[in-house]
Amino acid sequence: MTNAGPRAGALRVSHIWRDEVMADRVLPMPGSGAVDRAQRAVAIAGIAAAAVVVLVAVYGALWMPSPPEPPPPGAVPEDVRQEAVRAYQRAADRRLFYALGGVGLVGLALAARYLRKVTRGAADTSPVTIGPDADAMFTTPDLGLPRGFALIRWGSRGHVLTLGEGMCGTVKLGGEEMAVDDFLARSGERPRGSAGAFRATPISPGDWGLVELDGRGDHKVFF
């Protein structure tokens, strides 16, 4: 059993209540190459569209037909009228260039940022939080966990799993299958502020676990 999710390299996390799946989330794994190609296509299309807008802005500034001329000759001296026409044309071209160029550059920056984000496989870095709060990803009764407890969170090494005392079940981490109790008994990374009741470890492709959050099996999480 491995956690490949619906796409190879994706981390699928499910909240199970009395053997019924209540909620399901799919998160990309860091460096797994599991980024949706459609997302890349959208980002690349955005970059191309922004580049076109910039080119159109340059074209408009340099070659766009002049705006309507001022009143016909005779209203003012001819040399004054001609100078006013040229000044009006230059001003109109500059306004168009700055407006379209600004829109294009903003779009280009946003599209490039999005492409950089999805190619890193970090399209969704939301923590998998558990608890009675309305904003928890997986809603459960009060299980004695800290408020906003994140079973899985995004860290510098990718997704990090945190388990605590009172939980039980089985996990396979780094190719080794073990009971949750054995995992907690080992030394390792402890979340900040923990007095030893919790232990955290990065999740790698192929890792999986079935964790009973309440020790009774009513509320479980599978990843």
TAURTA-V343047 format. One record per backbone hydrogen bond with DSSP energy under -0.5 kcal/mol. NH is the residue of the N-H (numbers start at 1). CO is the residue of the C=O. Records with the same first field share a line. If there is no record, write none. Layout:
NH=CO + CO
This chain:
3=207
4=2
7=4
10=4 + 7
11=27
12=10
13=25
14=222
15=23
16=14 + 220
17=20
18=16 + 218
20=17
22=15 + 20
23=15
25=13
27=11
29=9
31=120
32=29
39=36
40=36
41=37
42=38
43=39
44=40
45=41
46=42
47=43
48=44
49=45
50=46
51=47
52=48
53=49
54=50
55=51
56=52
57=53
58=54
59=55
60=56
61=57
62=58
63=59
64=59 + 60
74=76
75=72
81=77
82=78
83=79
84=80
85=81
86=82
87=83
88=84
89=85
90=86
91=87
92=88
93=89
94=90
95=91
96=92
97=93
98=94
99=95
100=96
101=97
102=98
103=99
104=100
105=101
106=102
107=103
108=104
109=105
110=106
111=107
112=108
113=109
114=110
115=111
116=112
117=113
118=114
119=115
120=116 + 117
121=118
122=117
128=152
129=127
130=149
131=138
136=133
138=129
139=137
140=131
143=141
149=146
151=128 + 149
152=128
153=160
155=158
158=155
160=153
161=201
162=151
163=199
165=197
167=164
168=212
170=210
171=178
172=208
173=176
176=173
177=175
178=171
180=169
183=179
184=180
185=181
186=182 + 183
189=200
194=191
199=163
200=189
201=161
203=159
206=3
207=204
208=172
210=170
211=221
212=168
213=211 + 219
214=219
220=16 + 218
221=211
222=14
223=209
